[in-house]
Amino acid sequence: MAKDFNILNTGHFNILQKISFGEKNMIIFYFGDIPDWKKKEVIKDVVVPSDDYEVVEITFNLNYNDLADLYWKLNRYCGEEMFLQLNDDAVNFWEGEVTDFKEYWGTFDDLEENIPIVHHKKYTAPKSSDDWKRDYESLRARYYILYNELLSLKEKNE
């Protein structure tokens, strides 16, 4: 299914974990399977989290100001489900999960379509201990938020 639409990241790794600048107009995307627990109202079931990131490096055909603007827009979506679709010499960013019907794909309102690229590369990279620590702290913070909400609901009902 994903090959028909030329999707860069796989369905298992569809949550943007982090991004960083690379060399010469490059943005590096790290995709994983763990959501940003602080952003989500519904906790997604992650039974066995992966030890790796799926990394996509994209060299954009943009000037520095446009690249920086794109970077900061994309940075806001860390922790969100996202997939990248390659169209000739351009890339599109879609929200959610890949489905068989393109008309059901979600869009990000502040991102342009068909952003010009020069090159892309995809590979896997292991998660560092800092990455695992960040994931754990995010989950722990979400747990305490939910726990406190539960306690306040109990107090209201008593």
Stockholm file with secondary structure:
# STOCKHOLM 1.0

chainA/1-158         MAKDFNILNTGHFNILQKISFGEKNMIIFYFGDIPDWKKKEVIKDVVVPSDDYEVVEITFNLNYNDLADLYWKLNRYCGEEMFLQLNDDAVNFWEGEVTDFKEYWGTFDDLEENIPIVHHKKYTAPKSSDDWKRDYESLRARYYILYNELLSLKEKNE
#=GR chainA/1-158 SS CTTTTTBSSCSSSCEEEEEEECSSSEEEEEEESCCCTTTCSSCCCCSSCCSEEEEEEEEECCCHHHHHHHHHHHHTTTTSBEEEEEETTEEEEEESCCCSCGGGCEECTTSCSSEEEEEEEEEEEECCHHHHHHHHHHHHHHHHHHHHHHHHHHHHHC
#=GC SS_cons         CTTTTTBSSCSSSCEEEEEEECSSSEEEEEEESCCCTTTCSSCCCCSSCCSEEEEEEEEECCCHHHHHHHHHHHHTTTTSBEEEEEETTEEEEEESCCCSCGGGCEECTTSCSSEEEEEEEEEEEECCHHHHHHHHHHHHHHHHHHHHHHHHHHHHHC
//
